[in-house]
Amino acid sequence: MSIYVGNLSYNVTREDLEQVFNEYGAVKRVSLPMNRETGKPRGFAFVDMAAEGQEDKVIEALDGAEWMGREMKVNKALPRDHSQSGPGNGNGQYRRSSF
C-alpha cells in the first residue's frame, strides 16, 4: 500500500523523505512528482514501506507533524481513478472539437 504525503516543502528531496520514513521501517520506494516547467517538487509524494503493517504506524506518527516549516498531511493513498484523468471521454479516447 502506498502512503500519500502532502503539503511538503518545495525544497524536499527523495533522500529527505527516505530518511524521515526510515525511522518507522524500511522504505521500499519514494515517488516525488516534479513540476514539468520548473523541475521542482509539486508538494506531495508517495511512499511505499517494505513491510506490511508499517503504514498505520507511520501515518499515526507523521500526519500533522511539522517538517521543513510545513504541516504534513499523511494518509493512505487512494487508488488512481483513470476514468476521470486527462482530457477525452473517460475511456482513453479523445474527441475532436469542431473547427
C-alpha positions as CSV (number, residue, x, y, z in Angstrom):
1,M,0.0,0.0,0.0
2,S,1.2,3.5,-0.8
3,I,1.2,6.4,1.7
4,Y,0.3,9.8,0.4
5,V,2.4,12.6,1.9
6,G,1.0,16.1,1.1
7,N,1.8,19.7,2.0
8,L,5.5,19.2,1.5
9,S,8.1,21.9,1.2
10,Y,9.1,22.5,-2.4
11,N,12.7,22.0,-1.4
12,V,12.2,18.4,-0.2
13,T,14.2,15.6,-1.9
14,R,13.6,11.8,-2.2
15,E,16.6,11.4,0.2
16,D,14.9,13.7,2.8
17,L,11.7,11.6,2.6
18,E,13.6,8.3,2.8
19,Q,15.5,9.5,5.9
20,V,12.3,10.5,7.8
21,F,10.3,7.4,6.8
22,N,13.2,5.0,7.5
23,E,12.7,5.9,11.2
24,Y,9.5,3.9,11.1
25,G,10.7,0.9,9.0
26,A,12.4,0.1,5.7
27,V,11.3,2.2,2.8
28,K,10.6,0.3,-0.4
29,R,10.0,3.2,-2.8
30,V,9.6,7.0,-2.8
31,S,7.8,8.8,-5.7
32,L,8.2,12.5,-5.7
33,P,6.4,14.0,-8.7
34,M,8.1,17.0,-10.2
35,N,6.6,20.1,-11.9
36,R,7.5,19.8,-15.7
37,E,8.0,23.5,-16.1
38,T,10.1,24.3,-13.0
39,G,11.7,21.0,-12.3
40,K,10.8,21.4,-8.6
41,P,8.7,19.0,-6.5
42,R,5.0,19.5,-6.7
43,G,4.5,19.5,-2.9
44,F,3.4,15.9,-2.5
45,A,4.9,12.4,-2.6
46,F,4.0,8.7,-2.3
47,V,6.0,6.4,-0.1
48,D,5.8,2.6,-0.1
49,M,7.0,0.8,3.0
50,A,8.8,-2.6,2.7
51,A,6.8,-4.5,5.3
52,E,3.0,-4.7,5.6
53,G,1.6,-3.1,8.7
54,Q,4.1,-0.3,8.9
55,E,1.8,2.2,7.1
56,D,-0.5,2.7,10.0
57,K,2.3,3.4,12.4
58,V,3.9,5.9,10.0
59,I,0.5,7.7,9.4
60,E,-0.2,8.0,13.1
61,A,3.2,9.4,13.8
62,L,3.6,11.8,10.9
63,D,0.1,13.1,10.0
64,G,0.0,16.7,11.1
65,A,3.7,16.8,12.1
66,E,5.6,19.9,11.2
67,W,8.6,19.3,8.9
68,M,10.6,21.8,6.9
69,G,8.3,24.6,8.0
70,R,5.1,22.9,6.8
71,E,2.4,20.7,8.5
72,M,2.5,17.3,6.6
73,K,-0.7,15.5,5.6
74,V,0.0,11.8,5.7
75,N,-2.6,9.1,4.9
76,K,-3.3,6.0,2.8
77,A,-3.1,6.8,-0.9
78,L,-6.3,6.2,-2.8
79,P,-6.2,4.1,-6.0
80,R,-5.9,6.3,-9.1
81,D,-9.2,6.7,-10.9
82,H,-8.3,6.5,-14.5
83,S,-11.8,7.2,-15.7
84,Q,-11.5,10.8,-14.5
85,S,-8.0,11.6,-15.7
86,G,-7.0,13.7,-18.6
87,P,-9.0,15.1,-21.5
88,G,-11.3,13.0,-23.5
89,N,-14.4,11.0,-22.8
90,G,-13.1,8.9,-19.9
91,N,-12.1,5.7,-21.8
92,G,-8.8,6.9,-23.2
93,Q,-10.3,8.3,-26.4
94,Y,-10.1,11.9,-27.4
95,R,-12.9,13.8,-29.1
96,R,-12.0,16.2,-31.8
97,S,-13.5,19.7,-31.4
98,S,-15.2,21.1,-34.5
99,F,-13.3,23.9,-36.0
